[in-house]
């Protein structure tokens, strides 16, 4: 049974010479029947389909965000790669080893953070960005020490915050507001836009009427004179540098403030945008469309501090990855699908709605991403193609039947 099915499927896609002649003859007959009325019908159908997709996208944009099976492979394989690590960014990581002498690791000891901020401030960074949220009090003396260190630093300081979309209660929200108010430093939201499969591919726009109108990454880039021109677009990821190093320079916090601090690190942080973040196995880890070799610890998950670094780097470099507008894609594919469904209604219709059609859309997506950093909106494109091809096929069959019935 399976062998017969495979032979039939292959034969339908790769017909012999005799079959090819018959198909071409029917194609020519169909082409003759493709009169102005049929073309107008195809255009009208494609227009209606584009309007429907646009309405769905405006109301529930996530409904159109299904990715094809090779989308993340495409991104991981063809994303930008610098020759060396990004020269304008660095990450300082607080981990379990940094806190080994402290009684707890969550929340991160604020006395340790105060010492770290004070140390970094002496190294003349371009800015200190703290990718740590503050939702509850800890030890009063340590809380006060951190507030003073952040408030009094001579370097620009950017704070992370959770906006109203964060899963925090009223007391936590009130504490965050009071804490940030005492620091008097700009704060940006760190909320993420995760797709259905829990992969982060997009930058999240600000919430309407939010206390934090700009993202954490946008505020960091702003310190270096760069503005985020596409706050709602896709993230333009960076692969591991061509020289084999990580995309971003990073250092452990203990190497700056620990008993065996390394003075040689000081010049490597000077005049850079330095992001402070946690690197713990049980928190703030996010799935991203990168190969494990381009992520952390041979995993497709990265910590939040590196995710924000990717967005900051994208803004600083002026790089972008844009998805083609849904309406023109649906119009073009809807019109072509309807016309071809009409032309091939007699035979050879299977290739229009089979694997080759899907493969063609995916191939176009790969080529556009490679050369132009553009992405074909897969869900609207496939909806337009398959629905219109079936519509053209059905209309042609109906007209053919009516003509035969008409004496």
N, C-alpha and C positions, 0 to 999 in steps of 0.2 A: 504493500500500500504506500509506504513512504517513498520507495523508489519511483513508483508511478507518479506520485505527486511531484517529486523533484523533477522528473523528466518533463511533465506537463508544464510546470512553472518555468523551467529553462526554455522550453520550446515557445512559450508565450512571449518571452522576452527576447530571445534570439531565434527568430523564425528562419526557415530555410529560404532558398532562392524563390521557389514557387509561391510560398506563403508571402514573401516580401512583395512580389509583384501584385498579388491579390490585395494586400494591404494598401499598397500605393494607389491601386485603381480605386479602391473604396475611399481613400483619402482624397483623391481628386474629385470623386463624386460629392463627397462631403463639402469640399472647398467650394464647389459650384453652388451648393445649397446655402453657403454662408453669406446670405444676402444682407443688405443694409438693415433690414428689420431684425435679423438675428444678431448682428453686431450691436445694434442699439439695445436689444434685450440683454446681451452680455454686459454691456456697459452699465445699464440700469441695475442689473443684479449685483455687479461688483460695487457700485456706489452704495446700494442699500447695505451690503455686507460691511463695507468700510464704515458706514455710519453706525451700524450695530456694534462693531468692535470698538470704535471710538467712544461710544456711550458706555460700554462695559469698562473700558480702560479708565474713563473719567470717574466712574462711580466706585469701582473696586479694582484698582490697578493690579493688585496681587493675583487676581483671577487669571491674568494673562502672563504669568511669570513662570510657567513650566519650562524647564530647560531640557534640551535634547541630551542624549546619553554622552555625547562627545563634547559638550559645552565646557565643562571644567577641564577636560584634557586639552582642549584648544587653548584655554586661558593659561594653563600651567605651562604648556609647551611654547607658546608664542608671545608671552608677556615680555615686557622690556627687561633688558639686562644691562647694568652698568659695567664698565671695565673693572672698577674697584668699588669698595663700599661707599655709600652716599657720604659726600664730604661735609654736609651741613647738619647732619643729625647724629645723635648718639643716645643710647639708652642705658640707664643705671638701674640695675635689677636688685630688688630686695627679695631674698629667698629664705628658706628655713635655716640655712647656715648663718645668714646675717643675724637671725633672731635666736640663735641657739642658746644664748645666755639670758633670754627674756622668758618670763613665765607663760607667755601666750604668743600666738602668731596671728590671731584674728580677733579684732582688727590689728593691723600692723602697729607695733609699739610706736607711739608718737614721740617718745624721747629719742628713739633711734632716727626717726624721720627728721626731727629737729636738728640733730647733729649732722645728718646727711645734707640737708638744705644749707646749713651754715657752711659746711665744707665746700659744697659746690659753688656757693656764692663767692668764695675766695679764689676760684679758678677762672673767673671772668667768662662764664658762658654767655652766649647771646641771649638765652632765656632758660628758665627752669620751669618745666611743665610737669605738674604732679598728677599722674594718672591713678589717683587713689581717691575714692569717695569717702566722705565723712558723714555718717548717718547717726552716730550715737557717741555719747561721751565715754572717755576712759578714765585714766588717772588725772585729776585736775591739774597737777603740776606739769605733767607731760603735755597735756592739751595746751596749757598756757605757753609752754616752751615752744611748741610747734607753731602756734599762732604768732608768737613774737618773731620767730625765725622767718616765717613767710612774709609777714608784714614789713619787717625791717630790712629784708634783703635788698641790696643795691641793684641786683639783676632783675630784669622783668620776670614776673612769676605768673604762670597760667594755671588755673585750678580746674579740675574735672568735677562735673556735677551730674546728677541724675535729674532729668526734668519730670514733668507730670506723667510721662509714659512709663517711668520706672516703677517697679513693684516694691514700693516702700510705703509705710503707713504715715499718718499725719504727724506723729511725734518725730519720726526720722526726717521727714521733710522740714519740719520746723527747726530741728537741730542743724541740719545742713545749711539752712538759710542764715541762722544765727552765726554759725561757724564761719561761713564765707563772708558775712557782713563784718565780722571782727578783723578779718584779714585785709579787706578792701583791695582785693586783686580781681582782675577779670576771670570769669569762669565760663566754660563752654560745656555743652551737654555731651555725654559719652554714650548715649543710647545707640544701639545698633539696629540695622535693618536686616533681619534674618529671613531667608526664604523658607518655604515649606519644609525643605529637607535640612533646615537648621544651618545652612551655609550662608555666610555673609558675602554678598557680591556687590551691594549697592551702598552708597553713602545715604545716610538718613537726613532728610530735611528737618528744619526746626518745626516745632509744634506751634500752631497758631496761638498768639498771645502768651507765649512762654516767657518765663523769667530769664531764659538763656537763649537768645535769638541766634547765636552762632555756635557751631560745633567746637569741641575741644581742639580738633585738628586745624580748623580754620583760624582760630585765635593764635595758635602757635605759628602758623605760616605768616600770619599778619605781622608778627614781630619782625620777620625778615623781609617785609615789604611785598609779600605775595597775597593776592586775594583769590578766594575760591569762586571761580566763575561758574561752576556747575555743582551747586550744593546737593543736587538730587541725582546726579549721574552715577555711573558705575565706578567702582574702584579700579584704578589702573595699577595692578600689582607689579612688584619688582621681583625678578628671580634672583637667585644667588649670583653674586658678582662673577664676572668672567675669570677672575684670578682665583676663584675657589673659596673666597671668604663670604661670610654672611652679607646680606644686603645692607645691614646696618651695624655699625660699630656698637658694641655693648660691653659693659663692665659690671662686675658684681659690686654691690654697695660695700661689702666688707673690705674690698681692696682699696676703698677710699677712706673708710672710718674705722676699720678693724685694727687689731693690735699689730698686724703685719701689713699696714697700708703701703701702697706702691707709689712713690713720688713720681715715677716715670709716666703715670697716667695723666697727670695734671695738664701737660701741653696738648694732649689728645682731646681734651674736652673744651679747651679754650675756644671761644667764638663759635661754638656750636649750639644748636637748639638741643637741650638735654631733657629727655623724658625720663621721669622716675616712675617705675611701675613694679608691681609684684610679679614674681615668677614662682608660683606654687602649683603643685600637681593637682590640687583639688578645687581650683577656682580661676575665674577669668580666663578660660580657654575657649577658643572659638574656631569652628571649622571654616576653612577658606579654600578657594579653588587653586591650590598650589600643589606641586609635587612634594612628597615628604622630604626630599633632598633640599628643597627650597624653603622649608618651614623650620620648626624647632624640633630638635631631638628625633629626627626621622619620623615625624608625625605630620598629618595634614591639619593639625590644630596649632594655633599660635596664641600667645598671650595678648591681652588687650593692648599693652604698651607697644607691641610691634604692629598690631593692626592699625593703631592710630599713626604710627610712624609711616606706614605705607601711604596713608591718606595725605599726611603732611608732605611727604616726598612728591606725591603726585601734584599737589598744588605748587610747590616750589619749582618743580621742573616744567610746569605748564603742560603736562601730559594728560591725555583724556582717552577714554574708551566710551564710545557713544552707540546707543542702540538706534537703528534706523526708525524713523517715524512710522507708526503703525498704519496710518491712513494710506499713504502712497504705496506701501508694500501690499496691503490688502487690495487696493484698487488694481494694481498691475497683475498680481497673481490671481485675483478673482476673475478679471477679464480673460487672461490667458487660459485659466483652468476651464472656464465656461466654453470658450471657443474650441479648445482641444477636446473637451468632453463631447461637444457637438460633432466635431470632425471624426472622432474615432468611436462613435456610438455603435457602428456596425461590428467592429472587431478591434482587437488590440487595445481594449480599454484598460486591461489589468495593469499595464505599466504606468498608466496615469495615476493610479491610486495605490500602487504597490510600493515595494521597497526602493525602486529607482527614484520615484518622486521625492520620498523622504531624503534619500541620499543626495539628490540634487540640491535640496534646500540646505542640508548640512554642509555640502561642499561649498556652496556660495557663501555660507557663513564663515567657513574657515578661510577662504580666499580674502574676503572683505576684512576680516580681523587681521590677517597677516599683513596686508598691504596698506589698509586705510584705518585700522583700529576702529572698525565699525562692526556691529553685531546685528544679524538678522533676527528680528523678534520671532522666535520659533513658533510660539503658540498661535499668534495671529496669522503667521504665514501658512502654517499647516491647515488651520481652519479655513482660510481663504481658498487654498488650493483644492482640498478634498471636497468641501461643500460645493464650490463652484463647478468642479469637474463632474460631480454627480448630478448637479443641476443641469449642466449642459447636456450630459448624457441622457438624462430623463426627458428633457424637452425635445431633443432630437428624436428619441424613440417615439415620443407622443406624436410629433408632427409626421413622422414616417408612417405610423399606424393610421393616422387620419387620412393621409394621402392615399394609402392603399384602400381604405374603406370608401373613399370618394369615387364614384363611378365617373 
